[in-house]
Each structure stands twice: as C-alpha cells, then as structure tokens.
Amino acid sequence: MKSDQRTNVTGLRLPRRALDALKKRGIFAQPSVGLNYQHLAKRYVVHGVESGGAAGDIGRYVSFAQEGGQAIECLHPVESIGVNGPHSVVVAPVLIRLDMLRKGCTYELLITQHQPSSDGNGTRPQLESKILFRGVHGRLDFSRSGKDIGPGTVLPSFYSSGEGIGIPKRFRSAVHALTVAVNCQGCEHCHYTIVGKNKKTLPAKLPNEKDPLAPDAVSRRISNDPPARPQEPPVVRNELDSPLSGQGAGDRTGGLSRVCGSEAAGDTHSVRGELADNI
C-alpha cells in the first residue's frame, strides 16, 4: 500500500478546523470504508455509508458507485433522527467512493476505488485502495439562492498548473449528483445510491376480521367513538326485597313501611298486615 493509504481509506484529508466546522454545522459525512465477510456467500465485500448534506455555505457528501461509475443499489436505507447524516448502507466486492467538500463556491473532490486484495492465501485480505481522481480548489459559481444547481446540469471546474483537469466521463453523473448533494440544505435522502423497491419501508398493517392470521383478540374495526359503558350486572333480589301484598304493597321500601306504624295517640305499636298472623 502506498503512503497515502490512510487518505484513501478515510477520504479527503481535512484540517482539524475544517472537521470542527462541519461538526458545528451538524454535517456528519462518513467517508470511512471497511471490509466485511459474508458467511453465506463466503466472500469479503467493501462496506460504506452514503451520508452528508449542507448547512449554509458548507457542505460535504460521500457516496458510492459501481466500477463503471453507475449508480449502485444500497443494502438498505437509513432513516436518521437528524439531517445531514447517514442515508444508506452500501456493500459490494468493489466500491467506487466519491467524497466532495464545498465551502461557498470552492470544491474539493476525491474519487477512490476500494476492493479486497486477491493474494489472501487463506487469511483475511487487505483493503486495496487507489486514487482515481483528485480535484483541489475547484470552482463553481452560481446564484446566491443556488436555484441553478440541478441534477445533471453543472460541474465544478478543477485546475492543475493553470490548466483544466477533466473529470473522467464515467464518473460525471455521480459528480453531478454530489454537486447537488453538497448544496442540499438539511439533507434527508440519498442522492446517488438506489433504493430498491423491496427495500422500501412499508406501513404497519393491523390485523382485522378479513385477515386469516389475525388473532381472536382483534375482532372489531378501530373506531373513534367513545367506548361503550360497561353493562351493569343484574341485581339479585331476595324474598325480603319483594313488595308485600296487602296494604303495604307497592311501597318504595319493599312494603315494610306500613307494617309497623306509630299510633298518633301514644307509643303503643300495632301490628298490621299479613305479619300479624305470625306473631
């Protein structure tokens, strides 16, 4: 591996003040790549994370492509709580990484290729990395609002010794996408990797009576109506609760209010009704 192995693996070599500025603005691009082993396929693959975005006049974005520069399907998308962070996970036997930084109208671009070494000899291979393109202090002038930054319309210009350096044709579509990405304020989506149809997040489905696998506990449709008042249990009455026949029948107190009455002339109690026969 060459002396710039560390630069190839970790992306653009940025000074500490630049990294601090990105962190302060809440831009969390992840340029690092690594090797992962797939047990089912019995092979090593390169792992990377598409990530980044823009905040004000600063932007950084990292994405990945196939060897020919075509867009690559991601392993799965990533929904972050914040913005300008990870957007998707990518794995492949060979990955092309594109790392772009923007400050105002000045751009830095690094395109590298990463793959496992072929001479593993039964041991864990090394991660081979090589630089395919490096652009320093590129320039792209656009309106203050950035409305003229659109997919496939503009590219920053890079120079060396006063002469223009052309971006390889196979990577121009990817660089177009990254140019838009480093101007995407509060980015929340992928700009170049492809999210397959089978990887879209599907809404949760509640079981209902039409679902043969629905449990018995869910047998009614969901309604916004207030819950019905629970039915009170029936009142069990005994024989004393029944109204007595005769003169006291039909009283609210069960007919006992007229069984024992106080005589108006004194304290003598008289027994009336059907109970008199039992005394």
C-alpha positions in Angstrom: 0.0 0.0 0.0 1.2 3.5 -0.8 2.0 6.1 1.8 -1.4 7.7 1.2 -3.3 4.6 2.3 -4.8 6.5 5.2 -6.1 9.2 2.9 -7.7 6.7 0.6 -9.5 4.9 3.5 -10.7 7.9 5.4 -11.5 10.2 2.4 -10.4 13.8 2.0 -7.6 14.9 4.2 -9.1 17.8 6.1 -7.5 20.0 8.7 -8.9 19.9 12.3 -10.6 23.3 11.9 -12.5 22.1 8.8 -13.7 19.0 10.7 -14.7 21.1 13.6 -16.7 23.5 11.3 -18.6 20.5 9.8 -19.4 19.1 13.2 -20.6 22.5 14.4 -22.9 22.8 11.4 -24.3 19.3 12.1 -22.9 17.7 8.9 -21.9 14.1 9.6 -20.4 12.6 6.4 -18.8 9.1 6.9 -16.1 8.6 4.4 -14.5 5.5 6.0 -14.8 2.2 4.3 -14.0 -1.3 5.6 -14.1 -5.0 4.8 -17.0 -7.2 5.8 -17.2 -11.0 5.5 -20.4 -12.6 4.1 -20.7 -16.1 5.6 -23.4 -17.3 3.1 -21.6 -16.0 0.0 -18.2 -16.8 1.6 -16.6 -13.7 0.4 -15.3 -10.3 1.5 -17.1 -7.2 0.5 -16.4 -3.5 0.9 -18.8 -1.6 3.3 -19.6 2.1 3.0 -22.3 4.6 4.1 -23.7 7.3 1.9 -24.0 10.3 4.1 -23.8 14.1 4.4 -25.6 17.2 3.3 -25.3 21.0 3.6 -25.8 23.8 6.1 -25.4 27.3 4.9 -22.2 27.8 2.8 -20.7 24.5 3.9 -21.5 21.1 2.5 -19.9 17.6 2.4 -21.2 14.4 0.9 -19.9 10.9 0.5 -21.5 8.4 -2.0 -20.6 5.2 -3.8 -20.8 3.8 -7.3 -20.0 0.7 -9.4 -16.7 0.3 -11.1 -18.1 1.9 -14.3 -19.5 4.8 -12.3 -23.1 3.7 -12.5 -25.4 4.1 -9.5 -25.3 1.2 -7.1 -28.3 -0.3 -5.2 -27.9 0.1 -1.5 -28.2 -2.7 1.0 -30.8 -0.7 2.9 -31.7 2.9 3.5 -31.1 4.7 6.8 -33.7 7.0 8.5 -31.8 9.3 10.8 -33.3 11.4 13.6 -31.4 14.4 12.4 -30.4 15.7 9.0 -27.1 15.7 7.0 -26.2 12.3 8.4 -26.3 8.7 7.1 -28.7 7.9 4.3 -27.9 4.4 3.1 -25.6 1.4 3.6 -23.7 0.0 0.6 -21.8 -3.3 0.3 -20.1 -4.7 -2.9 -17.0 -6.6 -3.9 -15.6 -3.4 -5.4 -16.8 0.1 -4.5 -16.0 3.5 -6.0 -16.2 6.2 -3.4 -16.8 9.8 -4.1 -16.1 12.4 -1.4 -16.9 16.1 -2.1 -16.5 19.1 0.1 -17.9 22.6 -0.5 -17.1 26.0 1.1 -19.0 28.7 -0.7 -18.2 28.2 -4.3 -15.0 26.3 -3.8 -15.0 22.5 -4.1 -12.7 19.6 -3.2 -13.3 16.2 -4.8 -11.7 12.8 -4.2 -12.7 9.6 -6.2 -11.1 6.3 -5.0 -11.6 2.6 -5.7 -11.7 0.0 -2.9 -11.6 -3.8 -3.1 -10.2 -6.8 -1.1 -6.7 -7.9 -2.1 -6.5 -11.0 -4.2 -3.5 -12.6 -2.5 -5.1 -13.5 0.8 -3.6 -17.0 0.9 -6.3 -18.2 3.2 -6.0 -15.3 5.6 -8.0 -12.1 5.8 -7.2 -9.9 2.8 -6.1 -6.4 2.9 -8.2 -3.5 1.7 -6.7 -2.2 -1.5 -7.4 1.5 -2.3 -6.3 3.7 -5.1 -6.9 7.2 -6.2 -8.8 7.7 -9.5 -9.3 11.4 -9.4 -8.3 14.3 -7.1 -9.6 17.8 -7.6 -8.3 20.6 -5.4 -9.7 24.1 -5.1 -12.3 23.6 -7.8 -14.7 26.4 -8.6 -18.4 26.6 -9.4 -20.2 30.0 -9.4 -23.9 30.1 -9.0 -26.6 32.4 -7.7 -26.9 33.1 -4.0 -30.1 31.0 -3.7 -28.5 28.1 -5.5 -31.5 27.6 -7.7 -29.4 26.8 -10.7 -27.9 23.8 -9.0 -29.9 20.9 -10.6 -29.2 17.3 -11.3 -27.0 16.8 -14.4 -26.6 20.5 -15.1 -23.4 21.7 -13.6 -19.9 20.5 -12.6 -17.2 22.3 -10.7 -14.0 23.1 -12.7 -10.7 21.8 -11.4 -7.2 23.0 -12.4 -3.6 22.0 -12.1 -0.8 24.3 -13.0 -3.3 26.7 -14.6 -4.7 24.0 -16.8 -8.1 22.4 -16.5 -8.4 18.8 -15.3 -11.3 16.9 -16.8 -13.4 14.7 -14.6 -13.4 11.1 -16.0 -16.5 10.7 -18.2 -17.7 7.6 -16.4 -17.9 9.5 -13.1 -19.6 12.7 -14.3 -23.1 11.6 -13.5 -22.0 10.7 -9.9 -20.2 14.0 -9.6 -23.3 15.8 -10.8 -25.3 14.1 -8.0 -22.7 15.1 -5.4 -22.7 18.7 -6.6 -26.4 18.8 -5.8 -25.9 17.0 -2.5 -23.3 19.4 -1.1 -25.9 22.2 -1.8 -28.8 20.2 -0.3 -29.7 22.1 2.9 -30.8 19.8 5.7 -30.4 16.7 3.5 -32.6 13.7 4.4 -32.4 11.4 1.4 -30.0 9.6 -0.9 -28.6 11.4 -3.9 -26.9 8.7 -5.9 -27.3 5.2 -4.4 -30.5 3.4 -5.5 -33.1 2.2 -3.0 -34.7 -1.0 -4.4 -38.5 -1.5 -4.4 -38.1 -4.4 -2.0 -36.2 -2.2 0.4 -38.9 0.5 0.9 -40.3 0.8 4.3 -43.9 -0.5 4.3 -46.5 0.9 6.7 -47.6 -1.4 9.5 -50.8 -3.3 8.9 -53.2 -4.0 11.7 -55.0 -7.4 11.6 -58.7 -7.3 11.0 -61.5 -9.8 10.6 -60.5 -10.3 6.9 -57.0 -11.4 7.8 -56.9 -15.2 8.3 -53.9 -14.8 10.5 -55.5 -12.2 12.7 -55.8 -13.2 16.4 -59.2 -13.5 18.0 -58.5 -10.6 20.3 -58.7 -8.2 17.4 -62.2 -8.9 16.0 -63.6 -5.4 15.6 -62.7 -2.4 13.5 -61.0 0.5 15.0 -63.4 3.4 15.7 -63.1 6.9 17.1 -66.3 6.5 19.0 -66.0 6.6 22.8 -66.1 3.2 24.4 -69.5 1.9 25.4 -70.3 2.0 29.1 -70.0 -1.5 30.6 -73.3 -3.2 31.3 -74.0 -3.4 35.0 -74.6 -6.9 36.4 -78.2 -7.8 37.2 -79.4 -7.1 40.7 -80.1 -10.3 42.7 -83.1 -9.8 45.0 -84.1 -11.9 47.9 -87.6 -12.5 49.2 -87.5 -9.5 51.6 -87.0 -7.2 48.6 -90.3 -8.2 47.1 -93.2 -5.9 47.9 -95.6 -7.4 50.4 -99.2 -8.0 49.5 -101.9 -6.1 51.2 -102.0 -2.7 52.5 -98.2 -2.0 52.2 -97.8 -3.4 48.7 -96.1 -1.2 46.2 -94.1 0.9 48.7 -90.6 2.0 47.7 -89.2 0.4 50.9 -90.4 -3.0 49.9 -93.8 -2.8 51.6 -92.4 -2.7 55.2 -93.1 1.0 55.8 -96.7 0.2 56.7 -96.2 -3.0 58.6 -95.1 -1.2 61.9 -96.7 2.2 62.4 -96.8 4.5 65.3 -100.2 5.4 66.7 -100.9 9.1 66.8 -102.3 8.9 70.3 -99.4 7.2 72.1 -96.4 4.9 71.9 -98.4 1.8 71.5 -97.4 -0.1 68.3 -99.9 -2.2 66.5 -99.1 -4.9 64.1 -100.8 -4.8 60.8 -100.8 -6.7 57.6 -100.1 -10.3 56.9 -97.3 -10.5 59.5 -100.0 -10.3 62.3 -100.9 -13.9 61.9 -97.3 -15.0 62.6 -97.0 -13.2 65.9 
